[in-house]
Amino acid sequence: MKLQTLMLCLLALFAGTIAHGQQADVAQPISANEAMEVLKNGTLVVRLSTNVRKIAALEKMVANTTREKDRQRFEKMLAETQEDTRNHNLWLMEAFQKNYTFSKLLFMPDTAAISLKGGVRKGIFYSPELQIDPSLSLESDFLVAFNGNNTSDQKTGNEGINVLDQNMQTLSAPFPFFTGRTSIRRMFEETFNKTTELDHYKQLVMKFQQKLVEFGG
């Protein structure tokens, strides 16, 4: 019994040591003030959606479908998805380029996020034509921004600009880690003012810029 008790104590101690080590390996999110200093002196890397999974699924459906009618339907869906993805990325890029001045800017595909987190600083950034430009490099600390659902509150489903630290972790208030616009306002503007998605992104980026100025001066 004494031997069994000793073995159990050793196992518990070993498990606790491993758990502590694993917790220590997880980097803690930087503070709001630290994030602001990073951005003031660094770069905002805007992550653009590639819709890679949806596109790959549609490509597979096109390749594996034998019925001509179905194949044509999937081809149309694929072409529309590719065009829609490209257009939204171009609009978001233009909105940032024309309305964001708080820091330096770079753009990358979302598929490069792991590489960026792992230390890659060149060969993963977009040209204005959404082509990887080997000459573009990241020479400073950075934060990552992307347009999508609010990562800090999954229940709301609000869409807007999210900001992450270098470890791809959500930042905390009072840093403006999420900037959104209400769906009702968007619907009103699109219906009565005939605004476009580009107009929406422009307003979103301008609002984000203003929040940064108010917090960081």
DOTOR-35312 format. One line per 3 residues: their letters; for each residue x, y, z of N, C-alpha, C. Coordinates in steps of 0.2 Angstrom, whole numbers, plus 5000, padded with zeros to 4 digits. Layout:
a> X,Y,Z,X,Y,Z,X,Y,Z | ... $
//
This chain:
mkl> 5004,4994,5000,5000,5000,5000,5004,5006,5000 | 5010,5006,5004,5014,5012,5004,5017,5013,4998 | 5019,5008,4994,5022,5009,4988,5017,5011,4983 $
qtl> 5011,5009,4983,5006,5012,4978,5005,5019,4980 | 5004,5021,4986,5003,5028,4988,5009,5032,4985 | 5015,5030,4986,5021,5034,4984,5020,5034,4976 $
mlc> 5019,5029,4972,5018,5029,4965,5013,5034,4963 | 5007,5034,4966,5002,5039,4965,5004,5046,4966 | 5008,5047,4971,5010,5054,4973,5015,5057,4967 $
lla> 5019,5052,4965,5024,5054,4960,5021,5055,4953 | 5016,5051,4952,5012,5052,4945,5008,5059,4946 | 5005,5061,4951,5002,5067,4952,5007,5073,4951 $
lfa> 5013,5072,4954,5018,5077,4954,5020,5078,4947 | 5021,5073,4943,5024,5073,4937,5018,5076,4932 | 5012,5074,4933,5007,5077,4929,5006,5085,4930 $
gti> 5007,5087,4936,5007,5094,4938,5012,5097,4935 | 5018,5094,4935,5024,5098,4932,5023,5099,4924 | 5020,5093,4921,5019,5094,4914,5014,5099,4912 $
ahg> 5008,5099,4916,5003,5104,4915,5006,5111,4916 | 5010,5112,4921,5013,5119,4922,5017,5121,4916 | 5021,5116,4914,5026,5118,4908,5022,5119,4902 $
qqa> 5016,5116,4901,5012,5117,4895,5009,5124,4896 | 5007,5126,4902,5004,5133,4903,5009,5138,4902 | 5015,5137,4904,5021,5142,4903,5022,5143,4895 $
dva> 5021,5137,4891,5023,5138,4884,5018,5142,4880 | 5012,5143,4883,5007,5147,4880,5008,5155,4882 | 5009,5158,4877,5011,5165,4878,5005,5169,4880 $
qpi> 5005,5174,4884,5000,5178,4887,4999,5183,4882 | 4992,5185,4881,4991,5191,4877,4994,5197,4879 | 4997,5202,4875,5000,5208,4878,4994,5213,4880 $
san> 4996,5217,4884,4991,5222,4887,4989,5227,4881 | 4984,5231,4883,4981,5236,4878,4986,5241,4877 | 4990,5243,4882,4995,5248,4881,5001,5246,4877 $
eam> 5003,5240,4878,5008,5237,4875,5006,5236,4867 | 5000,5234,4866,4998,5233,4859,4998,5240,4855 | 4996,5245,4859,4996,5252,4856,5003,5254,4854 $
evl> 5008,5253,4858,5015,5254,4857,5017,5250,4851 | 5015,5244,4851,5017,5240,4845,5015,5243,4839 | 5008,5245,4839,5005,5248,4833,5008,5255,4831 $
kng> 5009,5259,4836,5012,5265,4834,5019,5265,4831 | 5023,5260,4833,5030,5259,4830,5031,5254,4825 | 5025,5250,4824,5026,5244,4819,5021,5244,4814 $
tlv> 5018,5239,4812,5014,5237,4806,5008,5234,4808 | 5003,5236,4804,4996,5232,4805,4996,5227,4799 | 4996,5221,4800,4996,5216,4794,4988,5214,4794 $
vrl> 4985,5216,4788,4978,5214,4787,4978,5207,4783 | 4974,5203,4787,4973,5196,4784,4967,5196,4780 | 4968,5194,4774,4962,5193,4769,4960,5186,4768 $
stn> 4954,5185,4767,4951,5179,4767,4952,5176,4760 | 4954,5169,4760,4955,5166,4753,4949,5161,4752 | 4945,5160,4757,4939,5155,4756,4942,5148,4753 $
vrk> 4948,5146,4755,4951,5141,4752,4948,5134,4753 | 4944,5133,4759,4941,5127,4760,4935,5126,4756 | 4931,5132,4755,4925,5132,4751,4927,5131,4744 $
iaa> 4932,5134,4741,4934,5134,4734,4937,5127,4733 | 4940,5124,4737,4943,5117,4736,4937,5112,4736 | 4932,5113,4740,4926,5109,4740,4922,5109,4734 $
lek> 4922,5115,4731,4918,5116,4725,4922,5113,4719 | 4929,5114,4719,4933,5111,4714,4933,5104,4714 | 4932,5101,4720,4931,5093,4720,4925,5091,4717 $
mva> 4919,5095,4719,4913,5093,4716,4913,5094,4709 | 4916,5099,4706,4916,5099,4699,4920,5093,4696 | 4925,5091,4699,4929,5086,4696,4926,5079,4697 $
ntt> 4922,5078,4702,4919,5072,4703,4912,5071,4701 | 4909,5076,4698,4902,5076,4696,4902,5074,4688 | 4898,5069,4687,4897,5066,4680,4891,5069,4676 $
rek> 4886,5071,4680,4880,5074,4677,4882,5081,4674 | 4881,5083,4668,4883,5089,4665,4880,5095,4668 | 4873,5094,4669,4870,5100,4672,4872,5101,4679 $
drq> 4874,5096,4683,4876,5098,4690,4883,5101,4690 | 4887,5098,4685,4894,5101,4684,4894,5108,4682 | 4890,5110,4678,4889,5117,4676,4887,5121,4682 $
rfe> 4882,5119,4686,4880,5122,4692,4886,5123,4697 | 4890,5118,4698,4895,5119,4703,4901,5123,4700 | 4902,5123,4693,4907,5128,4690,4904,5135,4691 $
kml> 4898,5136,4690,4895,5143,4691,4896,5145,4699 | 4895,5141,4703,4896,5142,4710,4903,5144,4712 | 4908,5140,4709,4915,5141,4710,4917,5147,4707 $
aet> 4915,5149,4701,4917,5155,4698,4914,5161,4702 | 4908,5161,4705,4905,5166,4709,4909,5167,4715 | 4911,5161,4718,4914,5162,4725,4921,5165,4724 $
qed> 4925,5163,4719,4931,5166,4717,4931,5173,4716 | 4926,5175,4712,4925,5182,4710,4923,5186,4716 | 4919,5184,4720,4916,5187,4726,4922,5188,4731 $
trn> 4926,5183,4732,4931,5183,4737,4936,5188,4735 | 4938,5188,4728,4943,5193,4726,4940,5200,4727 | 4934,5201,4725,4931,5208,4725,4931,5211,4732 $
hnl> 4929,5206,4737,4929,5209,4744,4936,5210,4747 | 4941,5206,4745,4948,5208,4747,4950,5214,4744 | 4949,5215,4737,4951,5222,4734,4948,5228,4737 $
wlm> 4941,5227,4739,4938,5233,4742,4940,5234,4749 | 4942,5229,4753,4944,5230,4760,4951,5233,4760 | 4955,5230,4755,4962,5233,4754,4962,5240,4752 $
eaf> 4957,5242,4748,4957,5249,4746,4954,5253,4752 | 4950,5251,4755,4947,5255,4761,4953,5256,4766 | 4957,5251,4767,4963,5252,4772,4968,5257,4769 $
qkn> 4970,5256,4763,4975,5260,4759,4973,5268,4759 | 4966,5269,4758,4964,5276,4758,4962,5279,4764 | 4960,5275,4769,4957,5278,4775,4961,5276,4782 $
ytf> 4967,5273,4781,4970,5271,4787,4977,5274,4787 | 4979,5278,4792,4986,5281,4792,4989,5280,4799 | 4986,5276,4803,4989,5275,4810,4996,5272,4811 $
skl> 4997,5267,4806,5003,5264,4806,5005,5261,4799 | 5011,5258,4798,5012,5255,4792,5007,5249,4790 | 5006,5247,4784,5001,5242,4782,5005,5237,4778 $
lfm> 5003,5231,4779,5004,5225,4774,4998,5221,4774 | 4997,5217,4768,4992,5213,4767,4994,5206,4766 | 4991,5201,4769,4993,5194,4767,4986,5189,4767 $
pdt> 4987,5184,4764,4981,5179,4763,4981,5175,4770 | 4975,5173,4772,4974,5170,4779,4978,5164,4779 | 4979,5161,4773,4983,5154,4773,4990,5155,4776 $
aai> 4993,5162,4776,4999,5163,4778,5000,5165,4786 | 4994,5164,4789,4994,5166,4796,4999,5162,4800 | 4999,5155,4799,5004,5151,4803,5011,5153,4802 $
slk> 5012,5154,4795,5019,5156,4793,5021,5162,4797 | 5017,5167,4797,5019,5173,4800,5020,5172,4808 | 5015,5169,4811,5016,5167,4818,5023,5163,4819 $
ggv> 5025,5159,4815,5031,5155,4815,5037,5159,4814 | 5037,5165,4812,5043,5169,4811,5044,5171,4804 | 5040,5169,4799,5042,5171,4792,5040,5178,4791 $
rkg> 5044,5182,4788,5043,5189,4787,5044,5191,4780 | 5044,5187,4775,5045,5189,4768,5042,5183,4764 | 5039,5185,4758,5037,5181,4753,5030,5178,4755 $
ify> 5026,5182,4759,5019,5180,4761,5014,5186,4760 | 5017,5192,4758,5013,5198,4758,5010,5199,4751 | 5004,5202,4750,5001,5204,4744,5003,5210,4741 $
spe> 5004,5210,4734,5004,5217,4731,4997,5219,4730 | 4996,5226,4727,4990,5228,4726,4985,5224,4722 | 4988,5220,4718,4984,5216,4713,4983,5209,4716 $
lqi> 4984,5208,4723,4982,5202,4726,4987,5196,4724 | 4993,5198,4722,4998,5193,4720,5004,5193,4726 | 5006,5187,4728,5012,5187,4732,5018,5191,4730 $
dps> 5020,5196,4733,5026,5200,4731,5032,5198,4735 | 5037,5195,4732,5043,5192,4736,5047,5198,4739 | 5046,5204,4736,5050,5210,4738,5047,5213,4745 $
lsl> 5041,5212,4746,5038,5214,4752,5040,5211,4759 | 5042,5214,4764,5044,5211,4770,5042,5215,4776 | 5042,5211,4781,5040,5214,4788,5046,5216,4792 $
esd> 5047,5222,4793,5053,5224,4797,5052,5226,4804 | 5046,5225,4807,5045,5228,4813,5040,5223,4817 | 5038,5225,4823,5033,5222,4827,5027,5223,4823 $
flv> 5022,5219,4825,5015,5220,4821,5009,5217,4825 | 5004,5219,4823,4997,5217,4825,4994,5214,4819 | 4989,5210,4820,4985,5207,4814,4978,5209,4814 $
afn> 4975,5211,4809,4968,5213,4808,4965,5209,4803 | 4958,5208,4804,4955,5204,4799,4947,5206,4800 | 4944,5205,4794,4936,5207,4794,4933,5200,4795 $
gnn> 4929,5200,4800,4925,5194,4802,4921,5194,4808 | 4918,5189,4810,4914,5189,4816,4918,5191,4823 | 4915,5194,4827,4918,5196,4833,4921,5190,4837 $
tsd> 4928,5189,4838,4931,5184,4841,4930,5184,4848 | 4928,5190,4851,4928,5190,4858,4921,5189,4861 | 4916,5188,4856,4909,5187,4858,4906,5183,4853 $
qkt> 4907,5176,4853,4904,5172,4848,4896,5172,4847 | 4893,5174,4853,4886,5174,4853,4882,5179,4849 | 4886,5185,4848,4883,5190,4845,4883,5189,4837 $
gne> 4888,5187,4835,4889,5186,4827,4890,5192,4824 | 4892,5198,4827,4893,5204,4824,4899,5203,4820 | 4899,5207,4814,4905,5206,4810,4908,5213,4810 $
gin> 4915,5213,4809,4919,5219,4809,4926,5218,4809 | 4930,5223,4811,4937,5222,4811,4940,5220,4818 | 4943,5214,4818,4946,5211,4824,4953,5212,4824 $
vld> 4956,5213,4830,4964,5214,4830,4967,5209,4835 | 4972,5205,4832,4975,5200,4836,4983,5202,4837 | 4986,5199,4842,4993,5201,4844,4997,5196,4839 $
qnm> 5004,5196,4840,5008,5192,4836,5007,5185,4837 | 5004,5183,4842,5003,5176,4843,4996,5174,4841 | 4992,5178,4838,4986,5177,4835,4981,5176,4841 $
qtl> 4982,5180,4846,4977,5180,4852,4973,5187,4852 | 4967,5186,4854,4963,5192,4854,4965,5197,4859 | 4966,5203,4858,4968,5208,4862,4962,5210,4867 $
sap> 4963,5214,4872,4958,5216,4877,4957,5223,4877 | 4952,5225,4880,4950,5232,4881,4955,5235,4886 | 4956,5242,4886,4953,5247,4881,4955,5247,4874 $
fpf> 4960,5243,4872,4962,5243,4865,4956,5241,4861 | 4955,5245,4855,4949,5244,4851,4950,5237,4847 | 4950,5232,4850,4951,5225,4847,4945,5223,4842 $
ftg> 4940,5226,4843,4934,5225,4838,4931,5231,4836 | 4929,5232,4830,4926,5238,4827,4921,5235,4822 | 4914,5236,4824,4909,5234,4820,4904,5239,4818 $
rts> 4899,5237,4813,4894,5242,4812,4888,5238,4812 | 4882,5240,4814,4876,5236,4815,4873,5234,4808 | 4870,5228,4808,4867,5226,4802,4861,5230,4800 $
irr> 4858,5233,4805,4852,5237,4803,4854,5243,4800 | 4860,5246,4802,4862,5252,4799,4865,5251,4792 | 4868,5245,4791,4870,5243,4784,4864,5242,4779 $
mfe> 4859,5239,4782,4853,5238,4778,4850,5244,4776 | 4850,5249,4780,4847,5255,4779,4850,5259,4774 | 4857,5259,4774,4861,5263,4770,4861,5259,4763 $
etf> 4861,5253,4763,4861,5249,4756,4854,5250,4753 | 4849,5251,4757,4842,5251,4754,4841,5258,4751 | 4842,5263,4756,4840,5270,4755,4845,5274,4752 $
nkt> 4852,5273,4754,4857,5277,4751,4861,5274,4745 | 4859,5268,4744,4862,5264,4738,4870,5263,4739 | 4872,5262,4746,4879,5261,4747,4881,5254,4745 $
tel> 4887,5253,4744,4890,5247,4741,4895,5244,4747 | 4897,5238,4746,4901,5235,4751,4908,5239,4752 | 4910,5242,4746,4916,5246,4747,4915,5252,4752 $
dhy> 4909,5255,4751,4907,5260,4756,4907,5258,4763 | 4904,5252,4764,4904,5249,4771,4911,5248,4773 | 4915,5245,4769,4922,5244,4772,4926,5251,4773 $
kql> 4924,5256,4769,4927,5263,4770,4925,5265,4777 | 4918,5265,4779,4916,5267,4785,4918,5263,4791 | 4919,5257,4790,4922,5252,4795,4929,5254,4797 $
vmk> 4933,5255,4792,4940,5257,4793,4941,5264,4796 | 4937,5269,4794,4937,5275,4796,4935,5275,4804 | 4930,5271,4806,4928,5270,4813,4934,5267,4817 $
fqq> 4937,5262,4814,4943,5259,4817,4948,5264,4818 | 4950,5268,4813,4955,5273,4814,4954,5278,4819 | 4947,5280,4820,4946,5285,4825,4946,5282,4832 $
klv> 4944,5276,4833,4945,5272,4839,4952,5272,4841 | 4957,5271,4836,4964,5270,4838,4966,5277,4840 | 4964,5282,4837,4966,5289,4838,4964,5291,4845 $
efg> 4958,5289,4847,4955,5291,4853,4958,5288,4859 | 4960,5281,4858,4964,5278,4863,4971,5279,4864 | 4975,5280,4858,4982,5280,4858,4984,5287,4857 $
g> 4980,5292,4855,4982,5299,4853,4986,5299,4847 $
//
